[in-house]
Amino acid sequence: MNARLWASGEPVAVTCDEHGRPLTFRWHGRRYTVERVCNRWRVKGAWWKGETGEHEYIKLATADGLLCLLLYEEEAQTWLLVRIYD
């Protein structure tokens, strides 16, 4: 499996349900519908680098077959697309 990776992330606009589960996201002007959340995990910031916040990673599949990894940065309250799997 190949993957495209954006180390600093690509900004995306995400719509979530009441439990914080992504329902849709918009990237480069296109709207993607989330079909399934495959995996979800949280990572605390590296204290030795001065990072204090938590990040949440969500690996998901879209209705049109895209498998990708989104990152939610809690302190900044921003969503980023960090990886697309081919």
C-alpha positions as a Markdown table, in Angstrom:
| # | Residue | x | y | z |
|---|---|---|---|---|
| 1 | Met | 0.0 | 0.0 | 0.0 |
| 2 | Asn | 1.3 | 3.4 | -1.0 |
| 3 | Ala | 0.5 | 6.6 | 0.8 |
| 4 | Arg | 0.8 | 10.4 | 0.3 |
| 5 | Leu | 1.9 | 12.2 | 3.4 |
| 6 | Trp | 1.7 | 15.8 | 4.3 |
| 7 | Ala | 4.1 | 16.3 | 7.3 |
| 8 | Ser | 2.5 | 19.6 | 8.3 |
| 9 | Gly | -1.0 | 18.6 | 7.2 |
| 10 | Glu | -3.5 | 20.0 | 4.7 |
| 11 | Pro | -6.3 | 22.1 | 6.3 |
| 12 | Val | -9.8 | 20.5 | 6.0 |
| 13 | Ala | -13.2 | 21.7 | 7.1 |
| 14 | Val | -14.9 | 18.8 | 9.1 |
| 15 | Thr | -18.5 | 18.4 | 10.1 |
| 16 | Cys | -19.0 | 16.1 | 13.1 |
| 17 | Asp | -21.9 | 14.5 | 14.9 |
| 18 | Glu | -22.7 | 15.1 | 18.6 |
| 19 | His | -20.0 | 12.6 | 19.7 |
| 20 | Gly | -17.2 | 14.2 | 17.7 |
| 21 | Arg | -17.3 | 11.6 | 14.9 |
| 22 | Pro | -16.5 | 13.1 | 11.5 |
| 23 | Leu | -19.4 | 12.9 | 9.1 |
| 24 | Thr | -18.0 | 14.9 | 6.2 |
| 25 | Phe | -14.9 | 16.9 | 5.3 |
| 26 | Arg | -14.1 | 19.4 | 2.6 |
| 27 | Trp | -10.7 | 19.4 | 1.0 |
| 28 | His | -9.6 | 21.5 | -2.1 |
| 29 | Gly | -13.2 | 22.5 | -2.7 |
| 30 | Arg | -14.6 | 18.9 | -2.7 |
| 31 | Arg | -16.9 | 17.4 | -0.1 |
| 32 | Tyr | -16.2 | 13.9 | 1.1 |
| 33 | Thr | -18.7 | 11.8 | 3.1 |
| 34 | Val | -17.3 | 9.6 | 5.8 |
| 35 | Glu | -18.5 | 6.0 | 5.4 |
| 36 | Arg | -16.6 | 4.4 | 8.2 |
| 37 | Val | -14.2 | 5.3 | 11.0 |
| 38 | Cys | -11.5 | 2.6 | 10.9 |
| 39 | Asn | -9.4 | 3.6 | 13.8 |
| 40 | Arg | -9.1 | 6.5 | 16.3 |
| 41 | Trp | -6.4 | 7.3 | 18.8 |
| 42 | Arg | -5.1 | 10.2 | 20.9 |
| 43 | Val | -1.5 | 11.4 | 21.4 |
| 44 | Lys | -0.3 | 13.8 | 24.0 |
| 45 | Gly | 2.1 | 16.5 | 22.9 |
| 46 | Ala | 5.9 | 16.0 | 23.4 |
| 47 | Trp | 6.5 | 17.9 | 26.7 |
| 48 | Trp | 10.2 | 18.0 | 26.1 |
| 49 | Lys | 9.4 | 20.1 | 23.0 |
| 50 | Gly | 7.0 | 22.4 | 24.9 |
| 51 | Glu | 3.9 | 20.7 | 23.4 |
| 52 | Thr | 1.2 | 20.6 | 25.9 |
| 53 | Gly | -2.0 | 19.8 | 24.0 |
| 54 | Glu | -3.4 | 16.5 | 22.7 |
| 55 | His | -4.0 | 15.4 | 19.2 |
| 56 | Glu | -6.5 | 13.0 | 17.9 |
| 57 | Tyr | -5.9 | 10.9 | 14.8 |
| 58 | Ile | -8.8 | 9.4 | 12.9 |
| 59 | Lys | -8.3 | 6.9 | 10.1 |
| 60 | Leu | -11.4 | 6.8 | 7.9 |
| 61 | Ala | -12.9 | 5.6 | 4.7 |
| 62 | Thr | -15.1 | 7.8 | 2.5 |
| 63 | Ala | -18.1 | 6.8 | 0.5 |
| 64 | Asp | -16.1 | 7.1 | -2.7 |
| 65 | Gly | -13.3 | 4.8 | -1.5 |
| 66 | Leu | -10.7 | 7.2 | -0.2 |
| 67 | Leu | -8.8 | 5.9 | 2.9 |
| 68 | Cys | -7.2 | 8.8 | 4.8 |
| 69 | Leu | -5.9 | 10.0 | 8.1 |
| 70 | Leu | -7.2 | 13.2 | 9.7 |
| 71 | Leu | -5.6 | 15.0 | 12.7 |
| 72 | Tyr | -7.5 | 17.1 | 15.1 |
| 73 | Glu | -5.3 | 19.6 | 17.0 |
| 74 | Glu | -7.3 | 20.4 | 20.2 |
| 75 | Glu | -5.4 | 23.5 | 21.3 |
| 76 | Ala | -5.8 | 25.2 | 17.9 |
| 77 | Gln | -9.2 | 23.5 | 17.2 |
| 78 | Thr | -8.1 | 22.7 | 13.7 |
| 79 | Trp | -8.5 | 19.7 | 11.4 |
| 80 | Leu | -5.7 | 18.5 | 9.1 |
| 81 | Leu | -5.5 | 15.9 | 6.4 |
| 82 | Val | -2.1 | 14.2 | 7.0 |
| 83 | Arg | -2.2 | 11.1 | 4.8 |
| 84 | Ile | -4.0 | 9.4 | 2.0 |
| 85 | Tyr | -3.6 | 5.7 | 1.4 |
| 86 | Asp | -3.6 | 4.3 | -2.2 |
